C-alpha cells in the first residue's frame, strides 16, 4: 500500500493574502516602517527585515537506496508536488532567505506552521530553544557560529520544523556550516539515510554544535597571539581595543552556548511518543558536546580576564621603568643643580672701600677653580651611576 501523503493539497478556495491591507508587506520602505512600529503589533505578525535575501529553496529527498537533490527556487508548486508524490522518502526542505512573505505564508499553510513560530523565524535573533506543536512535531532554534576574518564571532539562526517524514529548515543567509551533513546524506553508506526524519533534526543540531569547536579554536589561537603581543606591541591602545573586542566575543559566544545546552536538556525530557529512546542516546552525546563547548567558553573567559590583568600589569611595569629612568636622571642632576646654584651666587670680591673679602668664594678667582668644580661634578655623577649599578637598578636585577 502506498503511504498517504503528509501534504494534502489545500482546497481551491483557500487564498493566500497578497495585499498590504491583508498584512503582507513586500516593499522595502514599508518593511522599514513596519519594523520601526513593532511595539504593540499583533502577535504572529510577519515582518521581513530590510536587506533580507530572496529565498532559495533546496530539497534533499532520500531513503536507504536513493538520494535526490534539487533546487526549486521560484518553483514552489513543483517542490510541493514532488513531496506529495513521494511520501515514502524522507525530505529535507532547506529555505535560505526570507524576502518573500507570500511564499512564507503559503509554506505556513501547507506545512501547518504556527504564526508565532514563523514570527520567531523571521525575527532571526532568537535564543536556542525547542517547542512541541501539534502534539508530535518539534520547532527548534539553533545558532550557527563562525570566527570571521575581521576577528569577530558571527552567528546566524537556524530554525527547524519536524514532521512525519520531513525536516523544514530556515536560515537568512545562503552560506552555512551544513555542507558536511549534505555530504553524509549523499554517501550510500551513511546510516543517516536509514534513520527516521527526526534523526536528521538531530544531525543538523549536532553539526551546529560541532562547528562551535573550530570557532573556539580560532578564538583560543587569537588569545595566544594577544598574550604574545602584550610584551612586544608598541601600540598599547590598539592592543587594549583588541583585548576588549575579543572579550565581548567570548561573552557573546557563551550566551549562545548556554541556551543550546538547555534546549538539548529539554529534548531529553520529552516523552517516548515524541522523542524515541533510540534517538535520545544521540541527543545525550550532543548534550556532552554542548557542555564541552560551554566549558571552553568559560575557560576562555577566564583567560581573557587574566589577559586583561597581564596587560595592565605590563603597562604598570613599563610605566615603572619610565619613572625609574626619570627618577635616576633627576637624582643625578639634583646635586649638580645644587653646585651650579651655589656658585651662581653673586657675592662681592671687595667691599665698598676696596678691601679684599677672603671668605666670599675665593675659589672663583683661582686659576684652577673651574676645572676643580667640573671635576667635582663629574665625580658626583660617576659615583651615583656606580651606586645605581651596585643596586641593580641599571640591569633590572
C-alpha positions, 0 to 999 in steps of 0.5 A, a space after each residue: 500500500 502506498 503511504 498517504 501523503 503528509 501534504 494534502 493539497 489545500 482546497 481551491 478556495 483557500 487564498 493566500 493574502 497578497 495585499 498590504 491591507 491583508 498584512 503582507 508587506 513586500 516593499 522595502 520602505 514599508 518593511 522599514 516602517 513596519 519594523 520601526 512600529 513593532 511595539 504593540 503589533 499583533 502577535 504572529 505578525 510577519 515582518 521581513 527585515 530590510 536587506 533580507 535575501 530572496 529565498 532559495 529553496 533546496 530539497 534533499 529527498 532520500 531513503 536507504 537506496 536513493 538520494 535526490 537533490 534539487 533546487 526549486 527556487 521560484 518553483 514552489 508548486 513543483 517542490 510541493 508536488 514532488 513531496 506529495 508524490 513521494 511520501 515514502 522518502 524522507 525530505 529535507 526542505 532547506 529555505 535560505 532567505 526570507 524576502 518573500 512573505 507570500 511564499 512564507 505564508 503559503 509554506 505556513 499553510 501547507 506545512 501547518 506552521 504556527 504564526 508565532 513560530 514563523 514570527 520567531 523565524 523571521 525575527 532571526 535573533 532568537 535564543 536556542 530553544 525547542 517547542 512541541 506543536 501539534 502534539 508530535 512535531 518539534 520547532 527548534 532554534 539553533 545558532 550557527 557560529 563562525 570566527 570571521 576574518 575581521 576577528 569577530 564571532 558571527 552567528 546566524 539562526 537556524 530554525 527547524 520544523 519536524 514532521 512525519 517524514 520531513 525536516 523544514 529548515 530556515 536560515 537568512 543567509 545562503 552560506 552555512 556550516 551544513 555542507 558536511 551533513 549534505 555530504 553524509 546524506 549523499 554517501 550510500 553508506 551513511 546510516 543517516 539515510 536509514 534513520 527516521 526524519 527526526 534523526 536528521 533534526 538531530 544531525 543538523 543540531 549536532 553539526 551546529 554544535 560541532 562547528 562551535 569547536 573550530 570557532 573556539 579554536 580560532 578564538 583560543 589561537 587569537 588569545 595566544 597571539 594577544 598574550 604574545 603581543 602584550 610584551 612586544 606591541 608598541 601600540 598599547 591602545 590598539 592592543 587594549 581595543 583588541 583585548 576588549 573586542 575579543 572579550 565581548 566575543 567570548 561573552 557573546 559566544 557563551 550566551 549562545 552556548 548556554 541556551 543550546 545546552 538547555 534546549 538539548 536538556 529539554 529534548 531529553 525530557 520529552 516523552 517516548 511518543 515524541 522523542 524515541 529512546 533510540 534517538 535520545 542516546 544521540 541527543 545525550 552525546 550532543 548534550 556532552 558536546 554542548 557542555 564541552 563547548 560551554 566549558 571552553 567558553 568559560 575557560 576562555 573567559 577566564 583567560 581573557 580576564 587574566 589577559 586583561 590583568 597581564 596587560 595592565 600589569 605590563 603597562 604598570 611595569 613599563 610605566 615603572 621603568 619610565 619613572 625609574 629612568 626619570 627618577 635616576 636622571 633627576 637624582 643625578 642632576 639634583 646635586 649638580 643643580 645644587 653646585 651650579 646654584 651655589 656658585 651662581 651666587 653673586 657675592 662681592 670680591 671687595 667691599 665698598 672701600 676696596 678691601 679684599 673679602 677672603 671668605 666670599 668664594 675665593 675659589 672663583 678667582 683661582 686659576 684652577 677653580 673651574 676645572 676643580 668644580 667640573 671635576 667635582 661634578 663629574 665625580 658626583 655623577 660617576 659615583 651615583 651611576 656606580 651606586 645605581 649599578 651596585 643596586 641593580 637598578 641599571 640591569 633590572 636585577 
